Amino acid sequence: MIKISIADDHQLFRQGIVSLLSTIETLEVCCEAANGKLLLECLKDKVTDIVLMDINMPELDGIECAKIVKAKYPKIKIIMLSMHADHETIQNAIKIGIDGYLPKDTGKEELEEAIATVYNGERYFNAAITGTIMDGLTSQKVTQPIRLTPREKDVLKLICEEYTTKEIADKLFIAFNTVETHRKNLLHKTGSKNSLGLLKFAIDNKLFASE
């Protein structure tokens, strides 16, 4: 059972998340807090695996709270749920070491996938957030080698082998939407417009030449 704590100053949104998570058998909400200060008090007594946290909160906001949580409870994973999707805010959160970042309008399936991914030790940023990060890097004219995660390489290889999204999902035992997210991330990272562009990228970089 994955134990979840939630910090958000909007009561209706907080209650909505609790209601949504209660329908997922593998999750248990162990703490609700209206701000970062109350969350820290709760974490003293409640065992927590993952914190879902807003950024804008009174008394102690999400960024400052996340710094403290990471320092005092390094094993706790943090997923930011925020309406703020600008590059600067996202980068500030990433610098702290958060494990995931999602817009507040994220659906149940993707939220569940993000929680599972983060719980298993990986970071999770959906396509929109990844796109903002990449656009920000481009605007700053930062030239860096394109780095793909092991899972992105798995998906790219199967795309190059002409597997469909459903076939990739079945083959890698992941959700259909997760494959779509990885595909969008690959398009953003490589600057490709479609699967043909991804194939060209793989060939140009000799990613699978030795296999």
Contacts in CASP RR format, 6 or more apart in sequence:
PFRMAT RR
TARGET T0000
AUTHOR 0000-0000-0000
METHOD contacts of the structure
MODEL  1
MIKISIADDHQLFRQGIVSLLSTIETLEVCCEAANGKLLLECLKDKVTDI
VLMDINMPELDGIECAKIVKAKYPKIKIIMLSMHADHETIQNAIKIGIDG
YLPKDTGKEELEEAIATVYNGERYFNAAITGTIMDGLTSQKVTQPIRLTP
REKDVLKLICEEYTTKEIADKLFIAFNTVETHRKNLLHKTGSKNSLGLLK
FAIDNKLFASE
1 26 0 8 1.000
1 27 0 8 1.000
1 28 0 8 1.000
2 26 0 8 1.000
2 27 0 8 1.000
2 28 0 8 1.000
2 49 0 8 1.000
2 50 0 8 1.000
2 115 0 8 1.000
2 116 0 8 1.000
2 119 0 8 1.000
3 28 0 8 1.000
3 30 0 8 1.000
3 46 0 8 1.000
3 47 0 8 1.000
3 48 0 8 1.000
3 49 0 8 1.000
3 50 0 8 1.000
4 21 0 8 1.000
4 27 0 8 1.000
4 28 0 8 1.000
4 29 0 8 1.000
4 30 0 8 1.000
4 48 0 8 1.000
4 49 0 8 1.000
4 50 0 8 1.000
4 51 0 8 1.000
4 52 0 8 1.000
4 115 0 8 1.000
5 29 0 8 1.000
5 30 0 8 1.000
5 31 0 8 1.000
5 32 0 8 1.000
5 33 0 8 1.000
5 39 0 8 1.000
5 42 0 8 1.000
5 43 0 8 1.000
5 46 0 8 1.000
5 48 0 8 1.000
5 50 0 8 1.000
5 51 0 8 1.000
5 52 0 8 1.000
6 14 0 8 1.000
6 17 0 8 1.000
6 18 0 8 1.000
6 29 0 8 1.000
6 31 0 8 1.000
6 32 0 8 1.000
6 33 0 8 1.000
6 51 0 8 1.000
6 52 0 8 1.000
6 53 0 8 1.000
7 33 0 8 1.000
7 34 0 8 1.000
7 35 0 8 1.000
7 36 0 8 1.000
7 38 0 8 1.000
7 39 0 8 1.000
7 51 0 8 1.000
7 52 0 8 1.000
7 53 0 8 1.000
7 54 0 8 1.000
7 57 0 8 1.000
7 62 0 8 1.000
7 65 0 8 1.000
8 14 0 8 1.000
8 17 0 8 1.000
8 33 0 8 1.000
8 34 0 8 1.000
8 52 0 8 1.000
8 53 0 8 1.000
8 54 0 8 1.000
8 57 0 8 1.000
8 81 0 8 1.000
9 34 0 8 1.000
9 35 0 8 1.000
9 54 0 8 1.000
9 56 0 8 1.000
9 57 0 8 1.000
9 58 0 8 1.000
10 54 0 8 1.000
11 34 0 8 1.000
13 54 0 8 1.000
13 104 0 8 1.000
14 32 0 8 1.000
14 34 0 8 1.000
17 52 0 8 1.000
17 81 0 8 1.000
18 29 0 8 1.000
18 32 0 8 1.000
20 108 0 8 1.000
20 111 0 8 1.000
21 27 0 8 1.000
21 29 0 8 1.000
22 29 0 8 1.000
23 108 0 8 1.000
24 112 0 8 1.000
26 116 0 8 1.000
27 112 0 8 1.000
27 115 0 8 1.000
30 46 0 8 1.000
30 47 0 8 1.000
30 48 0 8 1.000
31 39 0 8 1.000
31 42 0 8 1.000
31 43 0 8 1.000
31 46 0 8 1.000
31 48 0 8 1.000
32 42 0 8 1.000
33 39 0 8 1.000
33 41 0 8 1.000
33 42 0 8 1.000
34 57 0 8 1.000
34 58 0 8 1.000
35 57 0 8 1.000
35 58 0 8 1.000
35 59 0 8 1.000
35 60 0 8 1.000
35 65 0 8 1.000
36 53 0 8 1.000
36 57 0 8 1.000
36 59 0 8 1.000
36 60 0 8 1.000
36 61 0 8 1.000
36 62 0 8 1.000
36 64 0 8 1.000
36 65 0 8 1.000
37 59 0 8 1.000
37 60 0 8 1.000
37 65 0 8 1.000
38 59 0 8 1.000
39 51 0 8 1.000
39 53 0 8 1.000
39 60 0 8 1.000
39 65 0 8 1.000
39 69 0 8 1.000
40 60 0 8 1.000
40 65 0 8 1.000
40 68 0 8 1.000
40 69 0 8 1.000
40 72 0 8 1.000
43 51 0 8 1.000
43 69 0 8 1.000
43 72 0 8 1.000
43 73 0 8 1.000
43 76 0 8 1.000
48 73 0 8 1.000
48 76 0 8 1.000
49 76 0 8 1.000
49 77 0 8 1.000
49 119 0 8 1.000
50 76 0 8 1.000
50 77 0 8 1.000
50 78 0 8 1.000
50 79 0 8 1.000
50 99 0 8 1.000
50 115 0 8 1.000
50 118 0 8 1.000
50 119 0 8 1.000
51 69 0 8 1.000
51 76 0 8 1.000
51 77 0 8 1.000
51 78 0 8 1.000
51 79 0 8 1.000
52 79 0 8 1.000
52 81 0 8 1.000
53 62 0 8 1.000
53 65 0 8 1.000
53 66 0 8 1.000
53 78 0 8 1.000
53 79 0 8 1.000
53 80 0 8 1.000
53 81 0 8 1.000
54 62 0 8 1.000
54 80 0 8 1.000
54 81 0 8 1.000
54 82 0 8 1.000
54 104 0 8 1.000
55 61 0 8 1.000
55 62 0 8 1.000
55 63 0 8 1.000
55 80 0 8 1.000
55 82 0 8 1.000
55 84 0 8 1.000
55 89 0 8 1.000
55 93 0 8 1.000
56 62 0 8 1.000
56 82 0 8 1.000
56 84 0 8 1.000
57 65 0 8 1.000
62 80 0 8 1.000
63 92 0 8 1.000
63 93 0 8 1.000
63 96 0 8 1.000
66 78 0 8 1.000
66 80 0 8 1.000
66 93 0 8 1.000
66 96 0 8 1.000
66 97 0 8 1.000
66 98 0 8 1.000
67 96 0 8 1.000
69 76 0 8 1.000
69 78 0 8 1.000
70 76 0 8 1.000
70 78 0 8 1.000
70 96 0 8 1.000
70 97 0 8 1.000
77 99 0 8 1.000
77 100 0 8 1.000
77 118 0 8 1.000
77 119 0 8 1.000
77 121 0 8 1.000
78 97 0 8 1.000
78 98 0 8 1.000
78 99 0 8 1.000
78 100 0 8 1.000
79 98 0 8 1.000
79 99 0 8 1.000
79 100 0 8 1.000
79 101 0 8 1.000
79 102 0 8 1.000
79 114 0 8 1.000
79 115 0 8 1.000
79 118 0 8 1.000
79 124 0 8 1.000
80 93 0 8 1.000
80 98 0 8 1.000
80 100 0 8 1.000
80 101 0 8 1.000
80 102 0 8 1.000
81 102 0 8 1.000
81 103 0 8 1.000
81 104 0 8 1.000
81 106 0 8 1.000
82 89 0 8 1.000
82 101 0 8 1.000
82 102 0 8 1.000
82 103 0 8 1.000
82 104 0 8 1.000
83 103 0 8 1.000
83 104 0 8 1.000
84 90 0 8 1.000
85 103 0 8 1.000
85 128 0 8 1.000
85 129 0 8 1.000
85 132 0 8 1.000
86 132 0 8 1.000
87 132 0 8 1.000
87 133 0 8 1.000
87 135 0 8 1.000
87 136 0 8 1.000
87 139 0 8 1.000
90 101 0 8 1.000
90 129 0 8 1.000
90 132 0 8 1.000
90 133 0 8 1.000
91 133 0 8 1.000
93 101 0 8 1.000
94 101 0 8 1.000
94 133 0 8 1.000
99 118 0 8 1.000
99 121 0 8 1.000
99 123 0 8 1.000
99 124 0 8 1.000
100 114 0 8 1.000
100 118 0 8 1.000
100 123 0 8 1.000
100 124 0 8 1.000
100 125 0 8 1.000
101 124 0 8 1.000
101 125 0 8 1.000
101 126 0 8 1.000
101 129 0 8 1.000
102 110 0 8 1.000
102 111 0 8 1.000
102 114 0 8 1.000
102 124 0 8 1.000
102 125 0 8 1.000
102 126 0 8 1.000
102 129 0 8 1.000
103 126 0 8 1.000
103 128 0 8 1.000
103 129 0 8 1.000
106 114 0 8 1.000
106 126 0 8 1.000
109 175 0 8 1.000
109 177 0 8 1.000
110 126 0 8 1.000
110 177 0 8 1.000
110 181 0 8 1.000
113 124 0 8 1.000
113 174 0 8 1.000
113 175 0 8 1.000
113 177 0 8 1.000
113 178 0 8 1.000
114 124 0 8 1.000
114 126 0 8 1.000
117 123 0 8 1.000
117 124 0 8 1.000
117 178 0 8 1.000
118 124 0 8 1.000
122 149 0 8 1.000
122 151 0 8 1.000
125 133 0 8 1.000
125 185 0 8 1.000
126 181 0 8 1.000
127 180 0 8 1.000
127 181 0 8 1.000
127 184 0 8 1.000
127 185 0 8 1.000
127 188 0 8 1.000
130 184 0 8 1.000
130 185 0 8 1.000
130 188 0 8 1.000
130 189 0 8 1.000
131 188 0 8 1.000
134 188 0 8 1.000
134 189 0 8 1.000
137 144 0 8 1.000
146 189 0 8 1.000
146 190 0 8 1.000
146 205 0 8 1.000
148 156 0 8 1.000
148 186 0 8 1.000
148 189 0 8 1.000
151 172 0 8 1.000
151 182 0 8 1.000
152 182 0 8 1.000
152 185 0 8 1.000
152 186 0 8 1.000
152 189 0 8 1.000
153 207 0 8 1.000
154 172 0 8 1.000
155 168 0 8 1.000
155 172 0 8 1.000
155 179 0 8 1.000
155 182 0 8 1.000
155 183 0 8 1.000
155 186 0 8 1.000
156 186 0 8 1.000
156 198 0 8 1.000
156 202 0 8 1.000
156 207 0 8 1.000
157 202 0 8 1.000
157 207 0 8 1.000
157 208 0 8 1.000
157 211 0 8 1.000
158 167 0 8 1.000
158 168 0 8 1.000
158 171 0 8 1.000
158 172 0 8 1.000
159 168 0 8 1.000
159 183 0 8 1.000
159 186 0 8 1.000
159 195 0 8 1.000
159 198 0 8 1.000
159 199 0 8 1.000
160 198 0 8 1.000
160 199 0 8 1.000
160 202 0 8 1.000
160 208 0 8 1.000
163 171 0 8 1.000
165 176 0 8 1.000
165 179 0 8 1.000
165 180 0 8 1.000
165 183 0 8 1.000
166 176 0 8 1.000
168 179 0 8 1.000
169 175 0 8 1.000
169 176 0 8 1.000
169 178 0 8 1.000
169 179 0 8 1.000
172 179 0 8 1.000
186 192 0 8 1.000
186 198 0 8 1.000
187 193 0 8 1.000
187 194 0 8 1.000
187 198 0 8 1.000
190 197 0 8 1.000
190 198 0 8 1.000
190 201 0 8 1.000
191 201 0 8 1.000
192 198 0 8 1.000
192 200 0 8 1.000
192 201 0 8 1.000
201 207 0 8 1.000
202 208 0 8 1.000
END
